[in-house]
Amino acid sequence: MKRHNNFDQLVRLNKYIAECGISSRRKADELIKSGRVEINGKICRELGIKINPQKDKIFVDGKQVLKLDEPVYIVFNKPKDCITTTKDEKGRISVLDYVKIRQRIFPIGRLDRDTTGVLLLTNDGDFANMLMHPRYEIQKSYKVTLEQPIKPEDVFKLTKGIKLSDGVTQPAEVYVIPNSKNKEVGIIIHEGKNRQIRRMFESLGYEIKKLDRIAYGHITTEGLKRGQWRHLTRKEIEYFKKLFKGD
């Protein structure tokens, strides 16, 4: 007689929520701890609990979540005055006012309202979590336009790391863009502290006029005007997944 092993069907609750495109696993843990997740109508605050997706019904903020069949990966050329959230109580324009598709997606990380350029979106919570994890050191490249010329000694400070309220930044790659009167700076970082680029320059006394993220890893906005988006190619997706191989 063949025995059925129900344990093979069990998955961690945070993993299931991520696979449903609600959030990353880390964010899912926060949702669970704050009492926003229910299993079969009962609030669950226990981290690490496993569920059976075939039998258990999972709710987040009162809405049932279902696993999506098709993963979606998108690059969006974010315009200014567009906020990086899926919804906004103040009625401001968000990324999802531009990227309108059937699947429920969310941004990978954030760009503040005034920052433009490369923003990735997905419904794959694990993929998003890995891209944002410090372990993989995915580089983010920016073009910074300043109100005043940058001093050589401050370029040096940026390359060594800047002390911010939440710790010292990792060394950055910095170069002054030619023929810009020292007012345009290229900078590459491998971490993602909140408003990091702005805070780094502000700590040195500079006012940023424009901030544009020109690349996330190997992904750029080439061929995309502000406000336009496209699906990542299979080759682009595989490039990232090779970095995560072995996890």
N, C-alpha and C positions, 0 to 999 in steps of 0.2 A: 504493500500500500504506500502510495506516494504521500509524503508529509509536506505540508505547505509551511514555509518559514515566513511568518508575517514580519519578522525583524528586517527582512530584505527590503520591505516597502517603507520603512521608517526613515524620515529625514529630519534634520534639526529644523526647528521652527524658523530661526533667523535665515537659514539657507533657503527655505521654501518662500519666505517673504521676498527675498532678493530675487529668486527665480521668477517670481510673479511680476517683477518690474516695479515694485513699490519703492525700494531703496537698496542701499548696500547692506551687507550683513551687519556691519558696525552700527549703522543707523537703525536697523531692525532691532538690535539689542536695546537701543534707547527707547524705541516705540514700546517694546515689551515691558521694560522697567517702569515706564510712565503709565502703564495700565491701559494703553490704547489698542491692545491686541486681545481678541477673544478666540477661544477654541470651543466650538459647539455651544456658543452662547455664554460661556463663562470666561471672565477676565483671567488672563494668564500673565503673571509677572516673573515666572521662573525661567531663567536663562539656561540654555542647553537642553531644554525639553525637546523630545522628538514627537513627531506627529505622522499619521498615515494619510497622505494626500488623497488616497482613494476613498477614505471613510470620513475623515475629519473635515469640518467646515471652519475656515479661518476668516476672521473679520478684523479689519483695521479701521478704526474710527467709525465703526458701525456698518462698514461696507464689506461684503464678501470679496475676498481676493482669489483669483484663479490663475493658474499657471499659464503663461503665454507660450504658444507653440513656436512662434517665429521670432528669433532675436533680431533686434534692429540696432544699427550703428550709424550715426549721422554726424557730419561736420557742418557747422553753421557759422556763417560770418556775421557775428553779432554787431549790430549797429549801436550807436550811442543812445542813451535814454531808454534802453531795453533792459529789464531786470531779469536776473538768472534764477527765476523760480517758476514752478508750474502754475501757480495762481497767486494773485495779489489782492488783499482786502481793500486796498486803496484804488483799485481799478486801473493801475498803471499797465503799460504794455509789457508783456513778458515774452520769453522766447517761444512759448507755445502759441502765441498769436501769429508767429511767422511759420513755425514748423507744425503744420497741421496734417497729422496722419491718423490712421485708425488705431494703431497701437498706443498704449499708455507708455510714455517715455519720460525721462528725467535727465537734467544736466549732470555731467561728470565734473564735479567741482563747481566753482563759481567765478564769475567775472563781475566786478561791481558795475553799477549803472553807467558810469562814464567811460568804462573801458570797452574797447572794440576788439574784434578779431576772432580767432579760432575758439570755438566752444564745441565740445563733443557731447552728444546726447545718446541715450540707449535705454533699453528696457532690461538689460542684462546686469543685474546687481553685482554678481561676482566679477564681471569684467570691469565695471566701474570701480569697485573696491580695490582691485589690483592696480588699476591705473593710478589711483590716488595714494596707494601705499608707499611710504618712504623707502621701503626695501628696494623697489625697482628703479628709483631715481629717474623717472621719466622727465626728460628735459622740457622746459617751457621757455620759449624765446619771445622777447618783447622788443618793441621799438618805443623808446621814451623820448618825447619832445618836451624840453624844458623852457621855462621863461627866461632863464639866464644861462650863460655858458658854464659848463662843468669844469672844475679845476682838476688838474692831473692828480693831485694828492687824494682827491675824493674818488677818482676812478680806482686808485690803488686800494682805498678803504673798502670799496664795494667788492673787490676781488678777494679780499681777506675775510669778509664777514662783518655784518653790522649788528650791534647789540640792540635788540628790540625788547618790548615789555614781556614777550613770551619766549625769549631766548635769543641766542646769537644765530644769525643766518649762516648757512653753509657758504663756502667760497663760490663766487659767481664768475662767469666769463663775461667780461665787459669790454666794449670797444666804442670809441667815438666815431660816428659816421662822418666820412670825409665831406668837405664842402658844406658843412652845416653850422659853421661858426661855433663849434663845440656845444651846440644846443640839442643835438640829436644823438642819442646813445642806444646802442644795442646791448641787451643783457640777457644772459641765459642762466636760469636757475634750475635746480633739481628737487625742489621741495615746494610746498604750497601753503605757507602760513597765510592767514587772513589779510587781505590787502597788502601783501608783502612788498611788492615793488614800490607802491606809493609810500609806504611807511619807511622803506630803506632810504629813498631820496629825501623825504621830508625830514628824517632824522639828521640829514646833512645840511638842511636849510634850503633845499630846492623846491620850487613849485612846479608841478607837472602840468604842462599845457595839454598834452595828448598822450594817451597810453594805448598801445595796440599790441595784442598778442598775435605774433606772426606765425607761430608754429607750436603745436603740442606734439612732442615726439617728432615724428617725420610727417605729420599732417599739417598742411597749410591751407590757406583760403584761395589758392590759385584757381582762377576760373570762376570764382564766386564774387559777385558784387555784395555790398552790405545788405544784409537781410535775406540773402539767398542761402540755400543749403543743398546738400546731396548725401546720398548713402555712401558709406565707406566701401571701397572695393574689397573683394575677397583677399587680395594681396596685402592691403593695408591692415585688415583685421588679423591675418595670420602673422604679420610682423610683430604685432603686440603680443599675440598669444604665445609666440616662441619665447618671448621674454619671461612669460609666466610658467613655462614648461617645467615640470618637476614639482610644482606646488599642489 
